[in-house]
Amino acid sequence: MMRATASLLLVLLLLSCTSEDRMIGQENKDLHLKSIPTAFTTRIAAADPETQAIGIAQTVYPATREEHAAGAVIITRQNTAEAFTAMQRVTHMPVNAPLLYLGKDGKLSEAVMNEMTRLRPDGVVQDGKVQVYVVGSVDPSVAETIRKELRYKVRELRAEDPVKLAELLDRWQAALKSDHPDEVVISALDHPQGMAHGIGAMGWNAHMGRGFAWVYKDSVPEETRKMLKRRYGGHGAFMYLTGGPEIISDKVAKELSEYGQVRRVYGPDIYSSNTVNAGYKDFGRNFGWWTGWKGRDFGWGISEAGHNFIIGSADDLLMMIPAVLLGHMGKHGPLLLVERNRVPEPVVRYLTSVQPYPAGPAETILNHAFIIGGKSHVSWQVQKEIDMLMRPQAALKEKHQDGARRTRSRKR
């Protein structure tokens, strides 16, 4: 009798554990993720920004166990500047959140509701267990729908425009972390290529959670001035401008120098700016002398093999913005831009410079790239070329030698 009772208790215990293990992630069995790999690349393919964001969330947060679960979820409109601002300041710890888009009509789709149910975010302990952050100029009905239907705790971070939104997020983050980070990324809001020049630095911010502010090409908004005045110490802020003088004028750079040290991280075009960002590193003293010393450390500084890259088209930044999550919780690494049908020369040069050298089959340090979007965004030919740029140099040498042998054979 005792043996039968013990067996019954064991069965019930196993059933209860299995039920709990399946609880997270069980609601959305039909995942949106479509992965198309090669030896050194993985394509996370989707046809539109909303589906792409869901695919990224499912890649980073399988949510099949608690250790894979997100802390929260970010909801924004399909507005490039608002999403760009949100990923700069909300994604990083302690929030630990993917970004999901509303539909083009500004409403929650069934797919996004299903994904939020699947994710079942833990809640941010430092923020009263908030589970969803609704960011930007989103209709209040969105937050109400989430509260009512999913019973999640929601915080609305609403502002009239991206400049004010960046300032609001700066205050909220300071309350959350009891700190204003002295390193501040600064991008141009009114230049058509301002965000494309700055998206690589945005990836660093998602990875490290530093500050972010907007400027205009020829002026500094008052909200940005307020933010910069909050920075600590006699040195003020350490500011990193994502663009040359044609993107952010020298006049603006000079005005910003009133609030601290100004550096530009840029190249002559959007592709170069993001390769420069991938290799850039600034470190030194932030504050302190012989005691209480705190260092300054900004930028990926990648100049050798053994890293991951996030690669996508410059034509649709809404597809790329959620993907910087892969540099926060995935295979950490910088973001690079390509054309749909071509790998630009600055990207080729940079990836060649960090190509692995061959070693033993099990000892070679390898690179990898995530390709973002379907073949209408980044062609199959570009993915194959990136795959070759990820491979150890011996593989490329062998490929070229094979090509030369075939050419000689044809001539005979």
C-alpha positions in Angstrom: 0.0 0.0 0.0 2.8 2.4 0.9 4.7 1.5 -2.3 1.5 2.3 -4.4 1.0 5.5 -2.6 4.6 6.6 -3.1 4.3 5.7 -6.8 1.1 7.8 -7.2 2.8 10.8 -5.4 5.8 10.5 -7.8 3.5 10.5 -10.9 1.6 13.5 -9.6 4.9 15.3 -8.9 6.2 14.6 -12.4 3.0 15.7 -14.0 3.0 19.0 -12.0 6.7 19.7 -13.0 5.9 19.0 -16.7 2.9 21.3 -16.5 5.0 24.1 -15.0 7.8 23.6 -17.6 5.3 23.9 -20.4 3.5 26.9 -18.9 6.0 29.4 -20.4 5.8 29.5 -24.2 2.9 27.1 -24.6 0.4 29.6 -26.0 1.9 30.2 -29.4 2.9 26.9 -30.9 2.9 28.3 -34.5 6.1 30.3 -34.3 6.8 33.0 -36.8 10.5 32.3 -37.0 11.9 31.2 -40.4 15.6 30.4 -40.2 17.7 30.0 -43.4 21.2 29.0 -42.4 24.5 28.6 -44.3 27.7 27.3 -42.6 28.5 30.8 -41.1 25.3 32.7 -41.4 21.7 32.4 -40.1 18.9 34.3 -41.8 16.0 35.3 -39.6 13.5 35.9 -42.4 10.3 37.9 -42.4 8.4 39.9 -44.9 7.4 42.9 -42.7 8.6 44.7 -39.6 5.9 43.3 -37.3 6.6 39.7 -38.2 10.4 40.4 -38.1 10.2 41.7 -34.6 8.3 38.6 -33.5 10.9 36.3 -35.1 13.7 38.1 -33.3 11.9 37.8 -30.0 11.4 34.1 -30.5 15.1 33.7 -31.4 16.4 35.3 -28.3 13.6 34.3 -25.8 12.5 30.8 -26.5 10.7 31.1 -23.1 10.5 27.3 -22.7 12.2 27.7 -19.3 12.3 30.6 -16.9 16.0 31.4 -17.6 15.0 32.0 -21.3 12.1 34.4 -20.4 12.1 38.1 -21.1 11.8 40.6 -18.2 9.3 42.7 -20.1 8.1 43.6 -23.6 8.4 47.0 -25.4 5.5 48.0 -27.6 5.9 50.9 -30.2 4.2 52.1 -33.3 5.8 51.4 -36.6 7.5 54.8 -36.4 11.3 54.6 -37.1 12.3 57.4 -34.7 10.2 56.2 -31.8 11.4 52.6 -32.1 15.0 53.8 -32.5 14.7 55.8 -29.3 13.1 53.0 -27.4 15.7 50.4 -28.3 18.5 52.8 -27.1 17.2 53.2 -23.6 14.6 50.5 -22.6 16.0 47.1 -23.9 19.0 46.7 -21.6 19.1 45.4 -18.1 17.3 45.5 -15.7 14.4 45.6 -18.2 15.7 42.9 -20.6 13.0 43.3 -23.3 12.3 42.6 -27.0 10.5 45.2 -29.1 7.2 44.3 -30.8 5.4 46.6 -33.2 1.8 47.6 -33.4 0.1 47.1 -36.8 0.3 49.9 -39.3 -3.2 51.0 -38.0 -1.6 51.6 -34.6 -3.5 48.6 -33.0 -2.4 45.3 -31.5 -2.6 42.5 -33.9 -3.6 38.9 -32.9 0.0 37.8 -33.7 1.5 40.3 -31.3 -1.0 39.5 -28.6 -0.2 35.8 -29.0 3.5 36.5 -28.8 3.2 38.5 -25.6 1.2 35.6 -24.1 3.9 33.2 -25.2 6.7 35.4 -23.7 4.9 35.7 -20.3 7.4 38.3 -19.1 8.7 38.1 -15.6 8.3 41.8 -14.8 11.0 44.3 -13.9 11.6 44.0 -10.1 13.2 47.5 -9.9 10.1 49.0 -11.6 7.4 47.4 -9.5 7.2 44.2 -11.7 6.2 46.1 -14.8 5.8 43.6 -17.7 5.0 45.8 -20.7 6.4 49.2 -21.7 4.2 51.1 -24.2 6.6 53.7 -25.6 6.0 56.8 -27.8 2.8 58.4 -29.1 0.7 55.3 -28.7 -3.1 55.5 -28.3 -4.1 54.8 -24.6 -6.4 52.1 -25.7 -3.4 49.8 -26.4 -2.3 49.8 -22.8 -5.9 49.2 -21.6 -6.2 46.2 -24.0 -3.1 44.7 -22.6 -4.2 45.2 -19.0 -7.6 43.9 -19.6 -6.9 40.9 -21.8 -3.5 39.7 -20.7 -3.6 41.1 -17.1 -0.1 42.4 -17.5 1.3 45.3 -15.5 1.9 48.2 -18.0 3.9 51.4 -17.9 3.2 54.0 -20.5 6.2 56.1 -21.5 4.4 58.7 -23.7 5.8 61.8 -25.4 4.7 64.0 -28.3 7.9 63.6 -30.3 11.2 61.6 -30.3 13.2 64.5 -28.8 10.9 64.7 -25.8 10.7 60.9 -25.6 14.5 60.6 -25.3 14.4 63.1 -22.4 11.6 61.3 -20.7 13.4 57.9 -21.0 16.6 59.6 -19.6 14.6 60.6 -16.5 12.9 57.2 -16.1 16.2 55.3 -16.5 17.9 57.6 -13.9 15.1 56.8 -11.4 15.5 53.1 -12.3 19.3 52.9 -11.9 20.0 55.9 -9.7 22.4 57.1 -12.3 22.7 59.2 -15.5 25.2 57.4 -17.7 27.9 59.9 -18.7 28.4 58.3 -22.2 25.7 59.7 -24.5 25.1 58.7 -28.1 23.8 61.6 -30.2 22.1 61.2 -33.6 20.5 63.7 -36.0 16.7 63.5 -36.1 16.0 65.7 -39.1 18.6 64.4 -41.6 17.2 61.6 -43.8 20.3 59.4 -43.2 20.8 60.4 -39.5 19.4 57.1 -38.1 21.2 55.0 -40.7 24.5 56.5 -39.6 23.6 55.9 -36.0 22.0 52.5 -35.9 25.3 50.7 -35.2 25.8 52.9 -32.1 22.2 52.1 -31.1 23.2 48.5 -31.1 26.0 49.3 -28.6 23.4 51.1 -26.4 21.1 48.1 -26.5 24.1 46.0 -25.5 25.4 48.3 -22.7 22.5 50.7 -21.7 24.3 54.1 -22.1 22.6 57.5 -22.7 21.0 58.7 -25.9 19.8 62.1 -27.2 18.6 63.7 -30.4 19.9 66.8 -32.1 19.0 68.5 -35.3 21.5 69.0 -38.1 22.0 72.7 -37.2 20.6 73.1 -33.6 20.4 71.5 -30.2 16.9 71.0 -28.8 16.2 72.4 -25.3 15.3 68.9 -24.0 18.7 67.6 -25.0 20.4 70.5 -23.2 18.5 69.6 -20.1 19.7 66.0 -20.4 23.3 66.9 -20.8 23.3 69.3 -17.8 22.4 66.3 -15.6 25.7 64.5 -16.2 28.1 64.2 -13.3 31.4 65.9 -12.6 33.5 68.7 -14.0 34.1 66.9 -17.3 30.3 66.7 -18.0 29.2 64.1 -20.6 31.2 62.0 -23.0 29.3 62.5 -26.3 29.5 60.4 -29.4 28.1 62.0 -32.6 26.9 59.5 -35.2 27.7 61.3 -38.4 30.0 63.8 -40.0 29.5 67.6 -40.4 27.0 67.1 -43.2 24.8 65.1 -40.8 25.5 67.0 -37.5 27.0 70.3 -38.2 30.2 71.6 -36.6 28.1 74.4 -35.1 26.1 71.8 -33.2 29.3 70.0 -32.2 30.7 73.2 -30.8 27.5 73.9 -28.8 27.5 70.4 -27.4 31.1 70.9 -26.2 29.7 73.2 -23.5 28.4 70.1 -21.8 31.4 67.8 -22.0 33.7 66.1 -24.4 32.6 65.6 -28.0 33.8 62.8 -30.4 32.5 61.8 -33.9 32.1 58.1 -34.8 31.5 58.2 -38.5 32.5 57.4 -42.0 31.8 59.0 -45.4 28.6 57.0 -45.9 26.2 54.9 -43.9 28.0 51.7 -44.5 31.4 53.1 -43.4 29.9 54.8 -40.3 28.7 51.4 -39.0 32.0 49.6 -39.8 33.8 52.4 -38.0 31.4 51.9 -35.0 32.1 48.2 -35.0 35.8 48.8 -34.6 35.7 51.9 -32.4 36.7 51.8 -28.7 37.0 54.7 -26.3 38.1 54.0 -22.8 39.7 55.9 -20.0 38.8 57.6 -16.7 35.2 58.7 -16.1 35.7 60.1 -12.7 37.7 59.4 -9.6 41.4 59.7 -8.8 43.3 57.4 -6.4 40.1 56.1 -4.9 36.5 55.6 -6.1 37.9 55.4 -9.7 35.2 54.6 -12.4 36.3 53.8 -15.9 34.8 54.9 -19.2 34.3 52.2 -21.8 32.4 52.8 -25.0 32.3 50.9 -28.3 32.7 47.3 -29.5 36.4 47.7 -30.5 36.3 44.6 -32.7 39.5 44.2 -34.7 40.0 40.4 -34.6 38.2 37.2 -35.3 35.8 35.4 -33.1 32.7 37.6 -33.2 29.1 37.7 -34.3 27.6 40.4 -36.6 24.0 41.5 -37.3 23.6 42.4 -41.0 20.6 43.8 -42.9 19.5 46.3 -45.5 19.7 50.0 -45.0 16.4 50.4 -47.0 14.1 49.5 -44.1 15.4 50.4 -40.6 12.1 49.2 -39.1 13.2 45.7 -39.9 16.7 46.2 -38.3 15.8 48.1 -35.1 14.3 45.0 -33.2 17.3 43.0 -34.4 19.8 44.8 -32.2 18.3 42.7 -29.4 20.7 40.0 -30.8 23.6 42.1 -29.6 22.0 42.4 -26.1 21.0 38.8 -25.3 22.1 36.8 -28.4 25.5 36.3 -29.8 26.7 39.8 -28.8 28.1 41.8 -31.7 27.8 44.9 -33.8 25.3 45.8 -36.6 26.4 46.4 -40.2 24.3 47.6 -43.2 24.4 46.3 -46.7 22.5 46.9 -49.9 19.8 44.4 -51.1 22.0 43.0 -53.9 25.5 44.0 -52.9 27.9 44.0 -50.0 29.3 47.5 -50.0 33.1 47.9 -50.2 33.5 49.3 -46.7 31.8 46.2 -45.2 33.9 43.9 -47.4 37.1 45.6 -46.2 36.1 45.5 -42.5 34.9 41.8 -42.5 38.1 40.8 -44.4 40.2 42.6 -41.7 38.5 40.5 -38.9 38.4 37.2 -40.9 39.6 34.1 -38.9 42.9 32.6 -39.6 42.9 28.8 -40.1 44.0 26.5 -37.3 43.1 22.9 -36.5 39.6 21.9 -37.4 38.4 22.0 -33.8 40.5 25.0 -32.7 39.8 27.7 -35.3 38.1 30.8 -33.9 35.1 31.5 -36.0 32.8 34.4 -37.0 29.1 34.3 -37.6 26.4 36.6 -39.0 22.7 37.0 -38.5 21.0 38.1 -41.8 17.9 40.1 -41.1 14.9 40.0 -43.4 13.7 37.9 -46.3 15.3 37.7 -49.7 13.4 40.8 -50.8 15.4 42.7 -48.2 18.8 40.9 -48.5 19.3 38.7 -51.5 20.5 35.1 -51.4 23.6 36.2 -53.3 24.5 38.7 -50.6 24.0 36.1 -47.9 26.4 33.7 -49.7 29.0 36.5 -50.1 28.7 37.3 -46.4 29.1 33.6 -45.6 32.4 33.6 -47.5 33.6 36.7 -45.6 32.8 34.9 -42.3 34.9 31.8 -43.2 38.5 31.3 -42.3 40.9 32.8 -44.8 42.1 29.4 -46.0 38.6 28.7 -47.3 38.6 31.8 -49.4 42.1 31.1 -50.6 41.0 27.6 -51.6 38.0 29.0 -53.4 40.1 31.4 -55.4 42.6 28.7 -56.3 39.7 26.4 -57.5 38.4 29.2 -59.6 41.8 29.8 -61.1 42.2 26.1 -61.9 38.8 26.0 -63.6 39.7 29.0 -65.7 43.0 27.4 -66.8 41.1 24.2 -67.7 38.6 26.1 -69.9 41.5 27.8 -71.7 43.0 24.4 -72.5 
